[in-house]
Amino acid sequence: MCGVIGLIGTSEASREAFLALTTLQHRGQDAAGILTFDDDGFHRVKNIGLVESVFNRENMASLTGSMAIGHARYSTIGKGEVFDVQPFLLSYPFGLGMVHNGNIVNVDTLAQELRTRAKRHLLTHSDTEVVLNLFADGLAHASNGFEAPDGSITHDRFFEVLCQSLSDLFARVNGSYSIVTLVAEQGIVAFRDPNGLRPLVMGSKVGTLPTGRAHVFASESVALPFLGYSPDRDVKPGEVIFIDRTGKVHSRVLEPVRPHRPCMFEWVYFASPESVLDRVPVYGARLQLGKSLAKRVKIEMDAGRLEADVIVPVPETSRIAAIAMAEELGIPYREVLIKNRYIKRTFILDSNEKRQKAVNLKLSPVRSEIEGKKVLLVDDSIVRGTTSKKIIELVRQAGATQVHFVSTCPPIRHACFYGIDFPSADELIAAGRDAHQIETALGADRVIYLDIEGLRAALRAAAPESGMTLPCMACLDGKYPTDVAAAGGRFAAVRKSDRKGSV
C-alpha cells in the first residue's frame, strides 16, 4: 500500500507533488521520492524517511519541469533500502519513470522471464521494477512500425503503442497495481489493474498546457482540492489514460470483463476520511460501519450479555464509527486514549516487539474518565491482535471494571497478497480461533465483529448510486479475485528473509 501522484501542465509540478505526497503520507511512511522532466531531461530526489524529511529547499530546486510523479512508500516486502525507493527510472525506450501502488503476485515468474527472454537484469527487490521493465519491453516491441524515419512518434501513435503494450501487461501481470508513468517528450500515463483493487483518481484545473489545463492522478481524492484541482473521475479498472504534452486526453478500457473488486480495507482503515474512492465517501462509509456494528452490539446489550458506560475509539481511524455507534446506542462517547502524534501507525511496523513498544509511547489513558467504568473500545479492525491486546491492558490498568472490544471489520482470517501487510495467515489472531478464543487471547470481556454482510451493506449505504456490490474481501472470506495458488509460499519465504536480524 503506497501513495502515488502524477501531474502535467503546471509550472509548480514538483511543489505540487511534494504537497500531494504530504496529504498522502498516511499511505506510506517508509520512504518518498519525486521525479520531474523538462528540456534538460529527468530530475529525481528520493530517500528513506517521511516526505518532509526527504525534501528540502535545495533538492526541491533541482526538480524542474511541468511534469512530475511522486511516491510515498509503505513496504510490504523488502528491507527498506534506498535502491527500492520509487520513482524508478529507465532510459529506454523513450525514457520512463514509474510509481506504483499495489503488489504483484507472480513477480518471481515475471522477473525470470525478463532475465531469460528479454535479457533484462533487475537491480532491486521491488515488483515495481519488474512491471517497469515489462512495460518498457512491451513498448520497445510495439513501437516498431509506428516511428517516423527520424525516430519520432506522434502522440496518437504513441497511444496505440501504449495500448498494445498494456494489453499484454494486463494479461500477464497478476495482482494489484495503480500506476502512474512519466514518459519523456510524450506525457503522463496512468493505468489500473483489471480488478481495480487499488484506488486511482484523476482531476484537472487551469494550467499551462496548450489546452489551458493541468491534470493530476492521485491515489486518493484528498490530494486534489488542496492543490486546486477538481476531481474528474476514478480511473476505471483495466483502463489506460494518456495525457500528452499538448493536453489531449487519450483513454481506453483494455480489460472490461472482470468484476470491479476494490479493496474493502481502504474504507475500513487505510484511506483518509476526506477521500472519495470509486464514488464511495470514506467518511460516510465509516459512519455506516459504526451504525451497522451498533446493531450487533445492541443485540448483545438487549440479551444482557454486555453493558457499557462509555464508548471509546482507538485513535484515530475508528473515531468516526465510534461516534456513529454512540449516537445509535445512546451511550456517552469519550476520547480517553490520548495519542502521541509523533508515533507511526503500529499496524505498519514490521515486528510484534516494535508494535508493543510503540503502543506504550503512542497512547496514554485518561484514568479519571476510565476508572470504575465499563468501557466499550471501538477499533477499525483487529489484525494480529498485538496492539488490541496492549490497549485492553492499558484500559484495565487505568481502572476499567470491564473492557469490551468491537471491530468495524469482520474477522481477518486469510492472508492479503495485494498490498496490505499481512501476507501470512499465521500472523492473524482470528485465523483458526473462534470468538471465545479470541477474547481469551486479547484479554477482553467480549469481542464483537461486524459481519461480512454488514460490511457490504455499510459500503452500499454510504453511496447507493455508486453501484458498490462486490469489494475484495479475500482476507475475510478467502475468495481471491486472482489466482494466488503460488503466492503463499513466496510471500512467507520473503517475509522470513526480510525479518532476519530485525530489531
C-alpha positions as CSV (number, residue, x, y, z in Angstrom):
1,M,0.0,0.0,0.0
2,C,1.5,3.3,-1.1
3,G,0.6,6.8,-2.2
4,V,1.2,7.9,-5.8
5,I,0.9,11.2,-7.6
6,G,1.3,12.4,-11.2
7,L,1.0,15.9,-12.6
8,I,1.3,17.5,-16.0
9,G,0.7,21.1,-17.2
10,T,1.6,23.0,-14.0
11,S,4.5,25.4,-13.5
12,E,4.9,24.1,-10.0
13,A,4.9,20.4,-10.6
14,S,7.5,19.4,-8.0
15,R,6.0,21.7,-5.4
16,E,2.5,20.3,-6.0
17,A,3.9,16.7,-6.0
18,F,5.5,17.4,-2.6
19,L,2.3,18.8,-1.1
20,A,0.3,16.0,-2.6
21,L,2.6,13.4,-1.0
22,T,2.2,15.2,2.3
23,T,-1.5,14.7,2.1
24,L,-0.9,11.0,1.2
25,Q,1.6,10.4,3.9
26,H,-0.8,8.1,5.8
27,R,-0.4,5.6,2.8
28,G,3.3,5.2,3.3
29,Q,5.8,6.4,5.9
30,D,8.9,4.4,4.9
31,A,10.3,6.5,2.0
32,A,9.4,9.1,-0.6
33,G,10.5,10.3,-4.0
34,I,9.7,12.7,-6.8
35,L,10.8,12.6,-10.5
36,T,10.3,15.6,-12.9
37,F,11.1,16.2,-16.6
38,D,11.9,19.2,-18.7
39,D,14.0,20.1,-21.7
40,D,17.2,19.2,-19.7
41,G,15.9,15.7,-19.0
42,F,14.9,13.9,-15.8
43,H,15.5,15.1,-12.3
44,R,14.9,12.9,-9.3
45,V,15.1,13.1,-5.5
46,K,14.3,10.0,-3.3
47,N,15.3,8.7,0.1
48,I,14.2,6.8,3.2
49,G,12.0,8.8,5.6
50,L,8.9,10.9,5.8
51,V,8.1,13.3,3.0
52,E,9.1,16.4,5.0
53,S,12.5,14.8,5.8
54,V,13.3,13.7,2.3
55,F,12.8,17.0,0.6
56,N,14.3,20.4,1.4
57,R,14.7,23.8,-0.3
58,E,17.9,22.8,-2.1
59,N,16.9,19.5,-3.6
60,M,13.4,20.7,-4.5
61,A,15.1,23.5,-6.5
62,S,16.6,20.8,-8.7
63,L,13.2,19.3,-9.6
64,T,12.3,21.4,-12.5
65,G,9.7,20.8,-15.2
66,S,6.0,20.8,-15.7
67,M,5.6,17.1,-15.4
68,A,6.2,15.2,-12.2
69,I,5.4,11.9,-10.5
70,G,5.8,11.1,-6.8
71,H,5.6,8.2,-4.3
72,A,5.2,7.7,-0.6
73,R,6.3,4.1,0.2
74,Y,4.8,1.6,2.6
75,S,7.0,-1.5,2.2
76,T,5.3,-4.9,2.5
77,I,8.3,-6.8,1.0
78,G,12.0,-5.8,1.2
79,K,14.1,-4.3,4.0
80,G,13.7,-0.7,3.1
81,E,16.9,0.0,1.3
82,V,17.3,3.2,-0.7
83,F,17.6,1.4,-4.0
84,D,14.0,0.1,-3.5
85,V,12.6,3.6,-3.2
86,Q,10.4,4.9,-6.0
87,P,10.1,6.5,-8.6
88,F,12.1,4.1,-10.8
89,L,13.6,5.3,-14.0
90,L,14.7,3.7,-17.3
91,S,16.4,5.4,-20.2
92,Y,14.9,3.1,-22.9
93,P,12.6,3.2,-24.7
94,F,11.6,6.9,-24.7
95,G,12.7,7.5,-21.1
96,L,10.3,6.1,-18.5
97,G,9.7,6.9,-14.8
98,M,7.2,4.9,-12.8
99,V,5.4,4.9,-9.4
100,H,3.2,2.0,-8.3
101,N,0.7,1.3,-5.6
102,G,-0.1,-2.4,-5.1
103,N,1.5,-5.9,-5.0
104,I,2.3,-8.2,-7.9
105,V,1.6,-11.9,-7.0
106,N,3.5,-13.5,-9.8
107,V,6.5,-11.2,-9.7
108,D,9.1,-14.1,-9.5
109,T,7.8,-15.7,-12.7
110,L,7.8,-12.3,-14.5
111,A,11.3,-11.5,-13.2
112,Q,12.6,-14.8,-14.5
113,E,11.0,-14.2,-17.9
114,L,12.6,-10.8,-18.1
115,R,16.0,-12.2,-17.3
116,T,15.8,-15.1,-19.8
117,R,13.7,-13.8,-22.6
118,A,14.3,-10.1,-22.6
119,K,17.9,-10.2,-21.2
120,R,17.0,-7.5,-18.6
121,H,19.0,-7.6,-15.4
122,L,17.0,-6.3,-12.4
123,L,18.7,-4.1,-9.8
124,T,16.3,-4.1,-6.9
125,H,13.9,-6.3,-4.9
126,S,10.8,-4.3,-6.0
127,D,7.9,-5.6,-8.0
128,T,7.6,-2.1,-9.5
129,E,10.9,-2.5,-11.3
130,V,9.6,-5.8,-12.7
131,V,6.5,-4.0,-14.0
132,L,8.5,-1.1,-15.4
133,N,10.8,-3.4,-17.3
134,L,7.9,-5.5,-18.6
135,F,6.2,-2.2,-19.7
136,A,9.4,-1.0,-21.4
137,D,10.0,-4.2,-23.2
138,G,6.4,-4.2,-24.5
139,L,6.8,-0.5,-25.6
140,A,10.0,-1.3,-27.4
141,H,8.5,-4.1,-29.4
142,A,5.1,-2.4,-30.0
143,S,6.7,0.9,-31.3
144,N,8.3,-0.9,-34.3
145,G,6.5,0.4,-37.4
146,F,4.9,3.3,-35.5
147,E,8.0,5.6,-35.5
148,A,8.9,8.0,-38.3
149,P,12.2,7.6,-40.2
150,D,13.8,10.1,-37.8
151,G,12.7,8.0,-34.8
152,S,9.9,10.4,-33.7
153,I,6.4,9.2,-32.9
154,T,3.2,11.2,-32.8
155,H,1.1,11.3,-29.6
156,D,-1.7,9.5,-31.3
157,R,0.6,6.7,-32.5
158,F,2.2,6.6,-29.1
159,F,-1.2,5.9,-27.5
160,E,-1.7,2.9,-29.8
161,V,1.7,1.6,-28.8
162,L,0.7,2.1,-25.2
163,C,-2.4,0.1,-25.6
164,Q,-0.6,-2.8,-27.3
165,S,2.0,-2.9,-24.6
166,L,-0.5,-2.7,-21.7
167,S,-2.9,-5.2,-23.2
168,D,-0.1,-7.7,-22.9
169,L,0.9,-6.5,-19.5
170,F,-2.7,-6.8,-18.2
171,A,-2.8,-10.3,-19.4
172,R,0.4,-11.3,-17.8
173,V,0.6,-9.4,-14.5
174,N,-1.3,-10.9,-11.6
175,G,-2.0,-8.7,-8.7
176,S,-3.0,-5.2,-7.7
177,Y,-1.5,-2.1,-9.4
178,S,-2.4,1.5,-9.8
179,I,0.4,3.0,-11.7
180,V,1.5,6.5,-13.0
181,T,4.3,6.7,-15.5
182,L,6.1,9.8,-16.8
183,V,7.3,9.4,-20.5
184,A,9.9,11.8,-21.8
185,E,8.7,14.0,-24.6
186,Q,5.3,12.4,-24.5
187,G,3.4,13.0,-21.3
188,I,1.8,11.2,-18.3
189,V,0.3,7.7,-18.4
190,A,-1.9,6.2,-15.7
191,F,-3.4,2.7,-15.6
192,R,-5.2,0.5,-13.1
193,D,-5.3,-3.3,-12.8
194,P,-8.4,-5.0,-14.4
195,N,-10.0,-5.7,-11.0
196,G,-9.5,-2.1,-9.8
197,L,-8.1,-3.4,-6.5
198,R,-6.2,-0.2,-5.6
199,P,-7.7,3.3,-6.0
200,L,-6.6,5.9,-8.6
201,V,-8.4,9.2,-9.2
202,M,-7.9,11.9,-11.8
203,G,-8.5,15.7,-11.7
204,S,-7.9,18.9,-13.6
205,K,-7.6,22.7,-13.2
206,V,-6.4,25.7,-15.2
207,G,-2.8,25.1,-16.2
208,T,0.0,25.7,-18.7
209,L,-0.8,23.0,-21.4
210,P,-1.9,24.3,-24.8
211,T,-5.4,23.3,-23.9
212,G,-5.2,25.7,-20.9
213,R,-5.5,22.8,-18.4
214,A,-3.4,20.9,-16.0
215,H,-4.1,17.3,-14.9
216,V,-3.4,15.2,-11.9
217,F,-3.6,11.5,-10.9
218,A,-3.5,10.5,-7.3
219,S,-4.2,7.5,-5.0
220,E,-6.9,9.5,-3.2
221,S,-9.0,12.5,-3.9
222,V,-7.9,14.1,-0.7
223,A,-4.8,15.4,-2.5
224,L,-6.7,17.2,-5.2
225,P,-8.6,20.2,-3.6
226,F,-5.6,21.1,-1.6
227,L,-3.8,21.8,-4.8
228,G,-6.8,23.5,-6.5
229,Y,-7.7,20.5,-8.7
230,S,-11.3,19.4,-9.2
231,P,-11.9,15.7,-9.2
232,D,-12.9,14.4,-12.7
233,R,-13.4,10.7,-12.1
234,D,-11.8,7.5,-11.0
235,V,-9.6,5.6,-13.4
236,K,-11.6,2.6,-14.4
237,P,-10.4,-1.0,-13.8
238,G,-8.3,-2.1,-16.8
239,E,-8.2,1.4,-18.2
240,V,-5.2,3.3,-19.6
241,I,-5.2,7.1,-19.7
242,F,-2.5,9.1,-21.5
243,I,-2.3,12.9,-21.3
244,D,0.1,14.1,-23.9
245,R,2.1,17.3,-23.8
246,T,-0.5,19.2,-25.9
247,G,-3.1,18.5,-23.2
248,K,-5.1,15.9,-25.2
249,V,-6.6,13.2,-23.0
250,H,-6.5,9.7,-24.6
251,S,-8.3,6.9,-22.8
252,R,-9.3,3.3,-23.4
253,V,-10.5,0.4,-21.3
254,L,-8.5,-2.6,-22.3
255,E,-9.9,-5.2,-19.9
256,P,-13.6,-4.5,-19.3
257,V,-14.7,-8.1,-18.5
258,R,-13.6,-8.6,-14.9
259,P,-15.7,-7.7,-11.9
260,H,-14.6,-4.5,-10.1
261,R,-13.1,-5.6,-6.8
262,P,-11.8,-2.6,-4.9
263,C,-10.2,-3.4,-1.5
264,M,-12.6,-3.0,1.4
265,F,-9.7,-2.2,3.7
266,E,-9.4,1.2,2.0
267,W,-12.7,2.3,3.5
268,V,-12.3,0.4,6.8
269,Y,-8.8,1.7,7.7
270,F,-6.3,2.9,5.1
271,A,-7.8,5.9,3.2
272,S,-8.1,9.4,4.5
273,P,-11.6,10.2,5.7
274,E,-11.8,13.2,3.4
275,S,-11.4,11.0,0.3
276,V,-14.0,9.6,-2.0
277,L,-12.9,6.3,-3.6
278,D,-14.8,4.8,-6.5
279,R,-17.6,7.2,-5.7
280,V,-17.9,6.0,-2.1
281,P,-17.0,8.6,0.5
282,V,-14.7,7.2,3.2
283,Y,-16.2,9.3,5.9
284,G,-19.8,8.2,5.0
285,A,-18.6,4.6,4.8
286,R,-17.2,4.7,8.3
287,L,-20.4,6.3,9.7
288,Q,-22.3,3.4,8.2
289,L,-19.9,0.8,9.5
290,G,-20.4,2.3,13.0
291,K,-24.2,2.1,12.6
292,S,-24.1,-1.5,11.4
293,L,-21.9,-2.5,14.2
294,A,-24.2,-0.8,16.7
295,K,-27.0,-3.1,15.7
296,R,-24.9,-6.1,16.6
297,V,-23.9,-4.6,19.9
298,K,-27.5,-3.7,20.7
299,I,-28.5,-7.4,20.3
300,E,-25.9,-8.3,22.9
301,M,-27.0,-5.5,25.3
302,D,-30.7,-6.4,25.0
303,A,-29.8,-10.0,25.8
304,G,-27.9,-8.9,28.9
305,R,-24.6,-10.2,27.7
306,L,-22.9,-6.8,27.5
307,E,-23.0,-3.5,29.4
308,A,-21.2,-0.3,28.6
309,D,-20.9,3.1,30.4
310,V,-18.7,4.8,27.7
311,I,-17.8,4.3,24.1
312,V,-14.1,4.9,23.4
313,P,-12.4,5.0,20.0
314,V,-9.0,3.5,19.4
315,P,-7.3,6.5,17.8
316,E,-7.6,7.5,15.1
317,T,-9.3,5.7,12.2
318,S,-12.1,4.3,14.3
319,R,-13.3,7.7,15.6
320,I,-16.0,8.2,13.0
321,A,-17.5,4.8,13.5
322,A,-17.4,5.2,17.3
323,I,-19.3,8.5,17.1
324,A,-22.0,6.8,15.0
325,M,-22.2,3.9,17.5
326,A,-22.6,6.3,20.4
327,E,-25.4,8.1,18.6
328,E,-27.2,4.9,17.7
329,L,-26.8,3.3,21.2
330,G,-27.3,6.4,23.3
331,I,-24.1,5.7,25.2
332,P,-21.7,8.6,26.1
333,Y,-18.7,9.0,23.7
334,R,-15.4,9.7,25.3
335,E,-11.9,10.2,23.8
336,V,-9.8,8.9,26.7
337,L,-6.9,7.3,24.8
338,I,-4.7,10.3,24.1
339,K,-2.5,9.8,21.1
340,N,1.1,10.9,20.7
341,R,1.0,12.1,17.1
342,Y,4.7,11.5,16.5
343,I,4.5,7.7,16.6
344,K,4.0,5.7,13.4
345,R,0.9,3.6,12.7
346,T,1.6,0.5,14.7
347,F,-0.1,-1.7,12.0
348,I,2.7,-0.8,9.6
349,L,5.6,-1.6,11.9
350,D,7.5,-4.8,11.0
351,S,7.6,-6.8,14.2
352,N,5.3,-7.5,17.2
353,E,8.0,-6.3,19.6
354,K,8.1,-2.9,17.8
355,R,4.3,-2.7,17.9
356,Q,4.1,-3.4,21.6
357,K,6.8,-0.8,22.4
358,A,5.0,1.7,20.1
359,V,1.7,1.3,21.8
360,N,3.2,2.4,25.1
361,L,4.5,5.5,23.5
362,K,1.5,6.1,21.3
363,L,-1.4,6.1,23.7
364,S,-2.0,7.4,27.2
365,P,-5.3,6.6,29.0
366,V,-7.2,9.3,31.0
367,R,-7.6,7.4,34.3
368,S,-10.2,9.9,35.7
369,E,-12.6,9.0,32.9
370,I,-12.0,5.3,32.8
371,E,-11.8,4.2,36.5
372,G,-14.8,2.2,37.6
373,K,-16.4,2.2,34.1
374,K,-17.5,-0.5,31.7
375,V,-15.6,0.5,28.6
376,L,-16.6,-0.4,25.0
377,L,-13.5,0.1,22.9
378,V,-14.1,0.6,19.1
379,D,-11.4,-0.1,16.6
380,D,-11.5,-0.3,12.8
381,S,-10.0,-3.8,12.7
382,I,-8.1,-6.5,14.6
383,V,-5.2,-7.8,12.6
384,R,-2.5,-9.5,14.6
385,G,-4.1,-8.5,17.9
386,T,-0.8,-7.2,19.4
387,T,-2.0,-3.6,19.5
388,S,-5.5,-4.5,20.6
389,K,-4.3,-6.7,23.5
390,K,-2.0,-3.9,24.7
391,I,-4.7,-1.3,24.6
392,I,-7.1,-3.5,26.6
393,E,-4.3,-3.9,29.2
394,L,-3.8,-0.1,29.3
395,V,-7.6,0.4,29.9
396,R,-7.7,-2.2,32.6
397,Q,-4.7,-0.7,34.3
398,A,-6.5,2.6,34.3
399,G,-9.3,1.1,36.4
400,A,-11.9,-0.1,34.0
401,T,-14.2,-2.8,35.5
402,Q,-15.0,-4.3,32.2
403,V,-13.4,-3.9,28.7
404,H,-15.3,-4.9,25.6
405,F,-13.6,-4.7,22.2
406,V,-15.6,-4.3,19.0
407,S,-14.3,-4.1,15.4
408,T,-15.9,-2.5,12.3
409,C,-14.1,-5.0,10.2
410,P,-15.1,-8.7,10.2
411,P,-12.5,-11.3,11.4
412,I,-9.4,-11.2,9.2
413,R,-8.6,-14.9,8.7
414,H,-6.7,-15.0,5.4
415,A,-3.5,-13.5,4.0
416,C,-3.5,-10.5,1.7
417,F,-1.4,-10.6,-1.4
418,Y,-2.5,-7.3,-2.9
419,G,-0.6,-4.7,-0.8
420,I,-1.8,-4.9,2.8
421,D,0.9,-6.1,5.2
422,F,-0.4,-9.5,6.4
423,P,0.8,-12.0,3.8
424,S,0.7,-14.9,6.2
425,A,-2.4,-16.2,8.0
426,D,-0.2,-17.5,10.8
427,E,0.1,-13.9,12.0
428,L,-3.6,-13.2,12.2
429,I,-5.3,-13.6,15.6
430,A,-8.6,-14.6,14.1
431,A,-7.1,-17.4,11.9
432,G,-8.1,-20.7,13.4
433,R,-9.8,-19.2,16.5
434,D,-13.4,-18.8,17.5
435,A,-14.9,-15.8,19.3
436,H,-14.2,-17.1,22.8
437,Q,-10.6,-18.0,21.9
438,I,-10.1,-14.5,20.5
439,E,-11.5,-12.9,23.7
440,T,-9.1,-15.0,25.8
441,A,-6.1,-14.2,23.6
442,L,-6.9,-10.4,23.8
443,G,-7.9,-10.4,27.4
444,A,-11.3,-8.8,26.7
445,D,-14.6,-9.4,28.4
446,R,-16.3,-9.5,25.0
447,V,-15.1,-9.2,21.4
448,I,-17.7,-8.4,18.7
449,Y,-17.0,-8.1,15.0
450,L,-19.2,-6.7,12.3
451,D,-20.1,-9.5,9.9
452,I,-19.4,-9.6,6.2
453,E,-22.9,-8.8,5.1
454,G,-22.9,-5.8,7.5
455,L,-19.7,-4.6,5.9
456,R,-21.2,-4.9,2.4
457,A,-24.4,-3.1,3.5
458,A,-22.4,-0.3,5.0
459,L,-20.4,0.4,1.8
460,R,-23.6,0.3,-0.2
461,A,-25.5,2.6,2.2
462,A,-22.6,5.2,2.1
463,A,-23.3,5.8,-1.6
464,P,-26.2,3.8,-3.1
465,E,-25.6,5.4,-6.5
466,S,-22.1,4.1,-6.7
467,G,-23.2,0.5,-7.5
468,M,-20.7,-0.9,-5.0
469,T,-21.6,-4.6,-4.8
470,L,-18.5,-6.8,-4.5
471,P,-15.4,-5.3,-2.9
472,C,-12.4,-7.5,-2.5
473,M,-12.8,-9.2,0.9
474,A,-10.3,-12.1,0.3
475,C,-8.7,-11.5,3.7
476,L,-12.1,-12.2,5.3
477,D,-13.6,-15.0,3.1
478,G,-10.6,-16.4,1.2
479,K,-12.2,-15.6,-2.2
480,Y,-9.3,-14.0,-4.1
481,P,-10.1,-12.2,-7.3
482,T,-6.9,-13.6,-9.0
483,D,-5.1,-16.9,-8.8
484,V,-2.9,-16.8,-5.7
485,A,-2.1,-20.5,-5.5
486,A,1.7,-20.0,-5.6
487,A,1.7,-16.8,-3.6
488,G,1.6,-18.0,-0.1
489,G,5.0,-19.8,-0.1
490,R,6.7,-17.0,-1.9
491,F,5.4,-14.2,0.4
492,A,6.2,-16.3,3.5
493,A,9.7,-17.0,2.4
494,V,10.4,-13.4,1.5
495,R,8.8,-12.3,4.8
496,K,11.1,-14.6,6.8
497,S,14.1,-13.4,4.9
498,D,13.2,-9.7,5.5
499,R,12.9,-10.2,9.2
500,K,16.2,-12.0,9.8
501,G,18.2,-9.8,12.1
502,S,15.4,-7.2,12.5
503,V,15.2,-5.4,15.8
